[in-house]
Amino acid sequence: MTIEAHIRELDARHNQLDTKIEHESKRPGSDTLQIASLKREKLRLKEQIELLRRSH
């Protein structure tokens, strides 16, 4: 897999997490721990993407 393809895959997962966070936040009785976990994962992906872009 090329670096560009890997970045695209990570970016797609990042966007999916963004959607999950938005849906969970709008849900009545939303789970704040689940939202926090999703946000941490989203940040981890963002950091990986930035690292790959800088090294490329």
PQR file with spaces between the fields and no chain letter, atoms N, CA, C, O and H, PARSE charges and radii, in Angstrom:
ATOM       1  N    MET     1       0.849   -1.172    0.000 -0.4000 1.5000
ATOM       2  CA   MET     1       0.000    0.000    0.000 -0.0000 2.0000
ATOM       3  C    MET     1       0.900    1.242    0.000  0.5500 1.7000
ATOM       4  O    MET     1       1.864    1.329    0.761 -0.5500 1.4000
ATOM       5  N    THR     2       0.568    2.183   -0.856 -0.4000 1.5000
ATOM       6  CA   THR     2       1.349    3.417   -0.910 -0.0000 2.0000
ATOM       7  C    THR     2       0.996    4.296    0.285  0.5500 1.7000
ATOM       8  O    THR     2      -0.031    4.110    0.937 -0.5500 1.4000
ATOM       9  H    THR     2      -0.215    2.112   -1.475  0.4000 1.0000
ATOM      10  N    ILE     3       1.866    5.246    0.551 -0.4000 1.5000
ATOM      11  CA   ILE     3       1.616    6.178    1.654 -0.0000 2.0000
ATOM      12  C    ILE     3       0.341    6.968    1.395  0.5500 1.7000
ATOM      13  O    ILE     3      -0.445    7.206    2.312 -0.5500 1.4000
ATOM      14  H    ILE     3       2.700    5.398    0.022  0.4000 1.0000
ATOM      15  N    GLU     4       0.136    7.374    0.141 -0.4000 1.5000
ATOM      16  CA   GLU     4      -1.070    8.144   -0.205 -0.0000 2.0000
ATOM      17  C    GLU     4      -2.330    7.330    0.062  0.5500 1.7000
ATOM      18  O    GLU     4      -3.313    7.850    0.589 -0.5500 1.4000
ATOM      19  H    GLU     4       0.775    7.180   -0.603  0.4000 1.0000
ATOM      20  N    ALA     5      -2.297    6.062   -0.302 -0.4000 1.5000
ATOM      21  CA   ALA     5      -3.454    5.193   -0.079 -0.0000 2.0000
ATOM      22  C    ALA     5      -3.700    5.000    1.412  0.5500 1.7000
ATOM      23  O    ALA     5      -4.845    4.978    1.862 -0.5500 1.4000
ATOM      24  H    ALA     5      -1.498    5.639   -0.730  0.4000 1.0000
ATOM      25  N    HIS     6      -2.632    4.863    2.166 -0.4000 1.5000
ATOM      26  CA   HIS     6      -2.763    4.695    3.612 -0.0000 2.0000
ATOM      27  C    HIS     6      -3.354    5.957    4.239  0.5500 1.7000
ATOM      28  O    HIS     6      -4.212    5.874    5.117 -0.5500 1.4000
ATOM      29  H    HIS     6      -1.701    4.881    1.800  0.4000 1.0000
ATOM      30  N    ILE     7      -2.895    7.120    3.786 -0.4000 1.5000
ATOM      31  CA   ILE     7      -3.443    8.391    4.277 -0.0000 2.0000
ATOM      32  C    ILE     7      -4.928    8.486    3.947  0.5500 1.7000
ATOM      33  O    ILE     7      -5.722    8.908    4.789 -0.5500 1.4000
ATOM      34  H    ILE     7      -2.198    7.187    3.072  0.4000 1.0000
ATOM      35  N    ARG     8      -5.311    8.099    2.735 -0.4000 1.5000
ATOM      36  CA   ARG     8      -6.731    8.144    2.352 -0.0000 2.0000
ATOM      37  C    ARG     8      -7.562    7.219    3.231  0.5500 1.7000
ATOM      38  O    ARG     8      -8.668    7.574    3.640 -0.5500 1.4000
ATOM      39  H    ARG     8      -4.666    7.757    2.052  0.4000 1.0000
ATOM      40  N    GLU     9      -7.027    6.022    3.525 -0.4000 1.5000
ATOM      41  CA   GLU     9      -7.743    5.075    4.373 -0.0000 2.0000
ATOM      42  C    GLU     9      -7.917    5.642    5.790  0.5500 1.7000
ATOM      43  O    GLU     9      -9.003    5.567    6.364 -0.5500 1.4000
ATOM      44  H    GLU     9      -6.129    5.734    3.193  0.4000 1.0000
ATOM      45  N    LEU    10      -6.851    6.202    6.342 -0.4000 1.5000
ATOM      46  CA   LEU    10      -6.933    6.792    7.681 -0.0000 2.0000
ATOM      47  C    LEU    10      -7.883    7.986    7.691  0.5500 1.7000
ATOM      48  O    LEU    10      -8.631    8.181    8.649 -0.5500 1.4000
ATOM      49  H    LEU    10      -5.968    6.263    5.876  0.4000 1.0000
ATOM      50  N    ASP    11      -7.853    8.782    6.628 -0.4000 1.5000
ATOM      51  CA   ASP    11      -8.740    9.944    6.532 -0.0000 2.0000
ATOM      52  C    ASP    11     -10.201    9.508    6.469  0.5500 1.7000
ATOM      53  O    ASP    11     -11.067   10.148    7.066 -0.5500 1.4000
ATOM      54  H    ASP    11      -7.245    8.624    5.850  0.4000 1.0000
ATOM      55  N    ALA    12     -10.478    8.426    5.752 -0.4000 1.5000
ATOM      56  CA   ALA    12     -11.849    7.910    5.679 -0.0000 2.0000
ATOM      57  C    ALA    12     -12.312    7.438    7.056  0.5500 1.7000
ATOM      58  O    ALA    12     -13.447    7.700    7.454 -0.5500 1.4000
ATOM      59  H    ALA    12      -9.775    7.907    5.266  0.4000 1.0000
ATOM      60  N    ARG    13     -11.436    6.744    7.783 -0.4000 1.5000
ATOM      61  CA   ARG    13     -11.784    6.294    9.142 -0.0000 2.0000
ATOM      62  C    ARG    13     -11.993    7.493   10.062  0.5500 1.7000
ATOM      63  O    ARG    13     -12.873    7.470   10.923 -0.5500 1.4000
ATOM      64  H    ARG    13     -10.514    6.531    7.459  0.4000 1.0000
ATOM      65  N    HIS    14     -11.188    8.540    9.885 -0.4000 1.5000
ATOM      66  CA   HIS    14     -11.312    9.770   10.670 -0.0000 2.0000
ATOM      67  C    HIS    14     -12.690   10.398   10.429  0.5500 1.7000
ATOM      68  O    HIS    14     -13.362   10.818   11.371 -0.5500 1.4000
ATOM      69  H    HIS    14     -10.473    8.560    9.186  0.4000 1.0000
ATOM      70  N    ASN    15     -13.095   10.455    9.173 -0.4000 1.5000
ATOM      71  CA   ASN    15     -14.406   11.020    8.832 -0.0000 2.0000
ATOM      72  C    ASN    15     -15.546   10.169    9.377  0.5500 1.7000
ATOM      73  O    ASN    15     -16.561   10.708    9.818 -0.5500 1.4000
ATOM      74  H    ASN    15     -12.549   10.113    8.408  0.4000 1.0000
ATOM      75  N    GLN    16     -15.393    8.851    9.355 -0.4000 1.5000
ATOM      76  CA   GLN    16     -16.410    7.966    9.914 -0.0000 2.0000
ATOM      77  C    GLN    16     -16.565    8.199   11.411  0.5500 1.7000
ATOM      78  O    GLN    16     -17.680    8.210   11.933 -0.5500 1.4000
ATOM      79  H    GLN    16     -14.568    8.413    8.997  0.4000 1.0000
ATOM      80  N    LEU    17     -15.453    8.384   12.091 -0.4000 1.5000
ATOM      81  CA   LEU    17     -15.516    8.665   13.529 -0.0000 2.0000
ATOM      82  C    LEU    17     -16.215    9.994   13.784  0.5500 1.7000
ATOM      83  O    LEU    17     -16.986   10.119   14.735 -0.5500 1.4000
ATOM      84  H    LEU    17     -14.548    8.375   11.667  0.4000 1.0000
ATOM      85  N    ASP    18     -15.953   10.974   12.949 -0.4000 1.5000
ATOM      86  CA   ASP    18     -16.611   12.276   13.080 -0.0000 2.0000
ATOM      87  C    ASP    18     -18.129   12.112   13.001  0.5500 1.7000
ATOM      88  O    ASP    18     -18.868   12.712   13.782 -0.5500 1.4000
ATOM      89  H    ASP    18     -15.327   10.873   12.176  0.4000 1.0000
ATOM      90  N    THR    19     -18.580   11.305   12.063 -0.4000 1.5000
ATOM      91  CA   THR    19     -20.013   11.036   11.906 -0.0000 2.0000
ATOM      92  C    THR    19     -20.574   10.311   13.128  0.5500 1.7000
ATOM      93  O    THR    19     -21.657   10.644   13.609 -0.5500 1.4000
ATOM      94  H    THR    19     -17.980   10.817   11.429  0.4000 1.0000
ATOM      95  N    LYS    20     -19.831    9.316   13.630 -0.4000 1.5000
ATOM      96  CA   LYS    20     -20.276    8.574   14.816 -0.0000 2.0000
ATOM      97  C    LYS    20     -20.387    9.506   16.024  0.5500 1.7000
ATOM      98  O    LYS    20     -21.345    9.421   16.793 -0.5500 1.4000
ATOM      99  H    LYS    20     -18.951    9.046   13.239  0.4000 1.0000
ATOM     100  N    ILE    21     -19.411   10.389   16.186 -0.4000 1.5000
ATOM     101  CA   ILE    21     -19.433   11.335   17.302 -0.0000 2.0000
ATOM     102  C    ILE    21     -20.647   12.246   17.197  0.5500 1.7000
ATOM     103  O    ILE    21     -21.337   12.491   18.186 -0.5500 1.4000
ATOM     104  H    ILE    21     -18.633   10.459   15.562  0.4000 1.0000
ATOM     105  N    GLU    22     -20.902   12.742   15.999 -0.4000 1.5000
ATOM     106  CA   GLU    22     -22.047   13.631   15.784 -0.0000 2.0000
ATOM     107  C    GLU    22     -23.366   12.921   16.116  0.5500 1.7000
ATOM     108  O    GLU    22     -24.223   13.486   16.796 -0.5500 1.4000
ATOM     109  H    GLU    22     -20.341   12.542   15.196  0.4000 1.0000
ATOM     110  N    HIS    23     -23.524   11.688   15.636 -0.4000 1.5000
ATOM     111  CA   HIS    23     -24.754   10.941   15.896 -0.0000 2.0000
ATOM     112  C    HIS    23     -24.909   10.637   17.383  0.5500 1.7000
ATOM     113  O    HIS    23     -25.999   10.778   17.937 -0.5500 1.4000
ATOM     114  H    HIS    23     -22.827   11.229   15.084  0.4000 1.0000
ATOM     115  N    GLU    24     -23.836   10.226   18.019 -0.4000 1.5000
ATOM     116  CA   GLU    24     -23.893    9.903   19.448 -0.0000 2.0000
ATOM     117  C    GLU    24     -24.208   11.151   20.275  0.5500 1.7000
ATOM     118  O    GLU    24     -24.942   11.074   21.260 -0.5500 1.4000
ATOM     119  H    GLU    24     -22.950   10.111   17.569  0.4000 1.0000
ATOM     120  N    SER    25     -23.655   12.297   19.877 -0.4000 1.5000
ATOM     121  CA   SER    25     -23.898   13.544   20.604 -0.0000 2.0000
ATOM     122  C    SER    25     -25.356   13.986   20.513  0.5500 1.7000
ATOM     123  O    SER    25     -25.887   14.581   21.450 -0.5500 1.4000
ATOM     124  H    SER    25     -23.059   12.360   19.076  0.4000 1.0000
ATOM     125  N    LYS    26     -25.995   13.699   19.395 -0.4000 1.5000
ATOM     126  CA   LYS    26     -27.388   14.118   19.187 -0.0000 2.0000
ATOM     127  C    LYS    26     -28.397   13.151   19.800  0.5500 1.7000
ATOM     128  O    LYS    26     -29.570   13.487   19.965 -0.5500 1.4000
ATOM     129  H    LYS    26     -25.563   13.216   18.633  0.4000 1.0000
ATOM     130  N    ARG    27     -27.931   11.948   20.135 -0.4000 1.5000
ATOM     131  CA   ARG    27     -28.829   10.934   20.667 -0.0000 2.0000
ATOM     132  C    ARG    27     -29.236   11.289   22.103  0.5500 1.7000
ATOM     133  O    ARG    27     -28.385   11.658   22.913 -0.5500 1.4000
ATOM     134  H    ARG    27     -26.979   11.676   20.001  0.4000 1.0000
ATOM     135  N    PRO    28     -30.528   11.180   22.419 -0.5600 1.5000
ATOM     136  CA   PRO    28     -30.943   11.415   23.808  0.2800 2.0000
ATOM     137  C    PRO    28     -30.245   10.416   24.738  0.5500 1.7000
ATOM     138  O    PRO    28     -30.161    9.226   24.438 -0.5500 1.4000
ATOM     139  N    GLY    29     -29.760   10.910   25.842 -0.4000 1.5000
ATOM     140  CA   GLY    29     -29.070   10.040   26.775 -0.0000 2.0000
ATOM     141  C    GLY    29     -27.744    9.556   26.241  0.5500 1.7000
ATOM     142  O    GLY    29     -27.324    8.436   26.530 -0.5500 1.4000
ATOM     143  H    GLY    29     -29.829   11.878   26.085  0.4000 1.0000
ATOM     144  N    SER    30     -27.077   10.397   25.459 -0.4000 1.5000
ATOM     145  CA   SER    30     -25.818    9.992   24.834 -0.0000 2.0000
ATOM     146  C    SER    30     -24.786    9.611   25.893  0.5500 1.7000
ATOM     147  O    SER    30     -24.787   10.137   27.006 -0.5500 1.4000
ATOM     148  H    SER    30     -27.419   11.307   25.224  0.4000 1.0000
ATOM     149  N    ASP    31     -23.923    8.701   25.525 -0.4000 1.5000
ATOM     150  CA   ASP    31     -22.903    8.162   26.413 -0.0000 2.0000
ATOM     151  C    ASP    31     -21.644    9.021   26.301  0.5500 1.7000
ATOM     152  O    ASP    31     -20.924    8.946   25.305 -0.5500 1.4000
ATOM     153  H    ASP    31     -23.921    8.274   24.621  0.4000 1.0000
ATOM     154  N    THR    32     -21.381    9.833   27.321 -0.4000 1.5000
ATOM     155  CA   THR    32     -20.235   10.741   27.272 -0.0000 2.0000
ATOM     156  C    THR    32     -18.906    9.986   27.262  0.5500 1.7000
ATOM     157  O    THR    32     -17.934   10.456   26.672 -0.5500 1.4000
ATOM     158  H    THR    32     -21.966    9.894   28.130  0.4000 1.0000
ATOM     159  N    LEU    33     -18.856    8.841   27.899 -0.4000 1.5000
ATOM     160  CA   LEU    33     -17.625    8.049   27.869 -0.0000 2.0000
ATOM     161  C    LEU    33     -17.359    7.505   26.464  0.5500 1.7000
ATOM     162  O    LEU    33     -16.214    7.471   26.013 -0.5500 1.4000
ATOM     163  H    LEU    33     -19.646    8.459   28.378  0.4000 1.0000
ATOM     164  N    GLN    34     -18.408    7.087   25.788 -0.4000 1.5000
ATOM     165  CA   GLN    34     -18.271    6.605   24.412 -0.0000 2.0000
ATOM     166  C    GLN    34     -17.827    7.745   23.497  0.5500 1.7000
ATOM     167  O    GLN    34     -16.977    7.551   22.628 -0.5500 1.4000
ATOM     168  H    GLN    34     -19.338    7.115   26.154  0.4000 1.0000
ATOM     169  N    ILE    35     -18.395    8.922   23.690 -0.4000 1.5000
ATOM     170  CA   ILE    35     -18.018   10.085   22.884 -0.0000 2.0000
ATOM     171  C    ILE    35     -16.545   10.427   23.116  0.5500 1.7000
ATOM     172  O    ILE    35     -15.812   10.694   22.164 -0.5500 1.4000
ATOM     173  H    ILE    35     -19.086    9.079   24.396  0.4000 1.0000
ATOM     174  N    ALA    36     -16.117   10.419   24.363 -0.4000 1.5000
ATOM     175  CA   ALA    36     -14.716   10.717   24.684 -0.0000 2.0000
ATOM     176  C    ALA    36     -13.780    9.688   24.042  0.5500 1.7000
ATOM     177  O    ALA    36     -12.719   10.043   23.530 -0.5500 1.4000
ATOM     178  H    ALA    36     -16.712   10.201   25.136  0.4000 1.0000
ATOM     179  N    SER    37     -14.176    8.427   24.072 -0.4000 1.5000
ATOM     180  CA   SER    37     -13.370    7.373   23.467 -0.0000 2.0000
ATOM     181  C    SER    37     -13.261    7.577   21.955  0.5500 1.7000
ATOM     182  O    SER    37     -12.182    7.433   21.381 -0.5500 1.4000
ATOM     183  H    SER    37     -15.038    8.138   24.488  0.4000 1.0000
ATOM     184  N    LEU    38     -14.368    7.908   21.324 -0.4000 1.5000
ATOM     185  CA   LEU    38     -14.364    8.155   19.886 -0.0000 2.0000
ATOM     186  C    LEU    38     -13.491    9.358   19.538  0.5500 1.7000
ATOM     187  O    LEU    38     -12.780    9.345   18.533 -0.5500 1.4000
ATOM     188  H    LEU    38     -15.244    8.024   21.790  0.4000 1.0000
ATOM     189  N    LYS    39     -13.547   10.392   20.366 -0.4000 1.5000
ATOM     190  CA   LYS    39     -12.733   11.583   20.119 -0.0000 2.0000
ATOM     191  C    LYS    39     -11.246   11.280   20.267  0.5500 1.7000
ATOM     192  O    LYS    39     -10.431   11.792   19.498 -0.5500 1.4000
ATOM     193  H    LYS    39     -14.125   10.403   21.182  0.4000 1.0000
ATOM     194  N    ARG    40     -10.886   10.459   21.240 -0.4000 1.5000
ATOM     195  CA   ARG    40      -9.480   10.075   21.395 -0.0000 2.0000
ATOM     196  C    ARG    40      -8.993    9.294   20.178  0.5500 1.7000
ATOM     197  O    ARG    40      -7.884    9.510   19.689 -0.5500 1.4000
ATOM     198  H    ARG    40     -11.547   10.043   21.864  0.4000 1.0000
ATOM     199  N    GLU    41      -9.833    8.390   19.699 -0.4000 1.5000
ATOM     200  CA   GLU    41      -9.470    7.607   18.504 -0.0000 2.0000
ATOM     201  C    GLU    41      -9.337    8.521   17.289  0.5500 1.7000
ATOM     202  O    GLU    41      -8.429    8.349   16.475 -0.5500 1.4000
ATOM     203  H    GLU    41     -10.734    8.215   20.096  0.4000 1.0000
ATOM     204  N    LYS    42     -10.235    9.485   17.168 -0.4000 1.5000
ATOM     205  CA   LYS    42     -10.188   10.427   16.060 -0.0000 2.0000
ATOM     206  C    LYS    42      -8.899   11.248   16.112  0.5500 1.7000
ATOM     207  O    LYS    42      -8.269   11.482   15.081 -0.5500 1.4000
ATOM     208  H    LYS    42     -10.972    9.624   17.828  0.4000 1.0000
ATOM     209  N    LEU    43      -8.506   11.683   17.309 -0.4000 1.5000
ATOM     210  CA   LEU    43      -7.270   12.440   17.464 -0.0000 2.0000
ATOM     211  C    LEU    43      -6.059   11.575   17.123  0.5500 1.7000
ATOM     212  O    LEU    43      -5.123   12.054   16.484 -0.5500 1.4000
ATOM     213  H    LEU    43      -9.018   11.493   18.147  0.4000 1.0000
ATOM     214  N    ARG    44      -6.064   10.314   17.540 -0.4000 1.5000
ATOM     215  CA   ARG    44      -4.967    9.400   17.233 -0.0000 2.0000
ATOM     216  C    ARG    44      -4.805    9.251   15.718  0.5500 1.7000
ATOM     217  O    ARG    44      -3.689    9.261   15.198 -0.5500 1.4000
ATOM     218  H    ARG    44      -6.824    9.925   18.060  0.4000 1.0000
ATOM     219  N    LEU    45      -5.937    9.113   15.020 -0.4000 1.5000
ATOM     220  CA   LEU    45      -5.888    9.000   13.563 -0.0000 2.0000
ATOM     221  C    LEU    45      -5.357   10.287   12.928  0.5500 1.7000
ATOM     222  O    LEU    45      -4.557   10.241   11.994 -0.5500 1.4000
ATOM     223  H    LEU    45      -6.844    9.105   15.443  0.4000 1.0000
ATOM     224  N    LYS    46      -5.804   11.423   13.437 -0.4000 1.5000
ATOM     225  CA   LYS    46      -5.344   12.707   12.899 -0.0000 2.0000
ATOM     226  C    LYS    46      -3.829   12.840   13.056  0.5500 1.7000
ATOM     227  O    LYS    46      -3.145   13.308   12.147 -0.5500 1.4000
ATOM     228  H    LYS    46      -6.454   11.460   14.196  0.4000 1.0000
ATOM     229  N    GLU    47      -3.309   12.424   14.216 -0.4000 1.5000
ATOM     230  CA   GLU    47      -1.877   12.486   14.451 -0.0000 2.0000
ATOM     231  C    GLU    47      -1.121   11.562   13.492  0.5500 1.7000
ATOM     232  O    GLU    47      -0.060   11.929   12.987 -0.5500 1.4000
ATOM     233  H    GLU    47      -3.865   12.044   14.955  0.4000 1.0000
ATOM     234  N    GLN    48      -1.655   10.380   13.243 -0.4000 1.5000
ATOM     235  CA   GLN    48      -1.027    9.451   12.299 -0.0000 2.0000
ATOM     236  C    GLN    48      -1.008   10.034   10.893  0.5500 1.7000
ATOM     237  O    GLN    48      -0.008    9.938   10.182 -0.5500 1.4000
ATOM     238  H    GLN    48      -2.517   10.082   13.653  0.4000 1.0000
ATOM     239  N    ILE    49      -2.125   10.640   10.501 -0.4000 1.5000
ATOM     240  CA   ILE    49      -2.218   11.247    9.169 -0.0000 2.0000
ATOM     241  C    ILE    49      -1.179   12.354    9.022  0.5500 1.7000
ATOM     242  O    ILE    49      -0.464   12.412    8.022 -0.5500 1.4000
ATOM     243  H    ILE    49      -2.937   10.719   11.079  0.4000 1.0000
ATOM     244  N    GLU    50      -1.099   13.230   10.019 -0.4000 1.5000
ATOM     245  CA   GLU    50      -0.145   14.333    9.958 -0.0000 2.0000
ATOM     246  C    GLU    50       1.293   13.827    9.919  0.5500 1.7000
ATOM     247  O    GLU    50       2.120   14.373    9.189 -0.5500 1.4000
ATOM     248  H    GLU    50      -1.680   13.182   10.832  0.4000 1.0000
ATOM     249  N    LEU    51       1.596   12.803   10.687 -0.4000 1.5000
ATOM     250  CA   LEU    51       2.935   12.229   10.691 -0.0000 2.0000
ATOM     251  C    LEU    51       3.293   11.664    9.312  0.5500 1.7000
ATOM     252  O    LEU    51       4.400   11.872    8.814 -0.5500 1.4000
ATOM     253  H    LEU    51       0.924   12.359   11.280  0.4000 1.0000
ATOM     254  N    LEU    52       2.345   10.952    8.709 -0.4000 1.5000
ATOM     255  CA   LEU    52       2.595   10.403    7.369 -0.0000 2.0000
ATOM     256  C    LEU    52       2.773   11.501    6.337  0.5500 1.7000
ATOM     257  O    LEU    52       3.627   11.393    5.457 -0.5500 1.4000
ATOM     258  H    LEU    52       1.446   10.783    9.113  0.4000 1.0000
ATOM     259  N    ARG    53       1.972   12.562    6.434 -0.4000 1.5000
ATOM     260  CA   ARG    53       2.083   13.670    5.471 -0.0000 2.0000
ATOM     261  C    ARG    53       3.423   14.373    5.607  0.5500 1.7000
ATOM     262  O    ARG    53       4.022   14.761    4.604 -0.5500 1.4000
ATOM     263  H    ARG    53       1.278   12.650    7.148  0.4000 1.0000
ATOM     264  N    ARG    54       3.905   14.543    6.841 -0.4000 1.5000
ATOM     265  CA   ARG    54       5.191   15.204    7.043 -0.0000 2.0000
ATOM     266  C    ARG    54       6.352   14.353    6.560  0.5500 1.7000
ATOM     267  O    ARG    54       7.348   14.878    6.060 -0.5500 1.4000
ATOM     268  H    ARG    54       3.418   14.228    7.656  0.4000 1.0000
ATOM     269  N    SER    55       6.226   13.039    6.708 -0.4000 1.5000
ATOM     270  CA   SER    55       7.330   12.157    6.316 -0.0000 2.0000
ATOM     271  C    SER    55       7.333   11.860    4.820  0.5500 1.7000
ATOM     272  O    SER    55       8.299   11.311    4.290 -0.5500 1.4000
ATOM     273  H    SER    55       5.417   12.613    7.113  0.4000 1.0000
ATOM     274  N    HIS    56       6.263   12.219    4.156 -0.4000 1.5000
ATOM     275  CA   HIS    56       6.131   11.914    2.725 -0.0000 2.0000
ATOM     276  C    HIS    56       6.746   12.960    1.888  0.5500 1.7000
ATOM     277  O    HIS    56       6.725   12.861    0.661 -0.5500 1.4000
ATOM     278  H    HIS    56       5.478   12.665    4.587  0.4000 1.0000
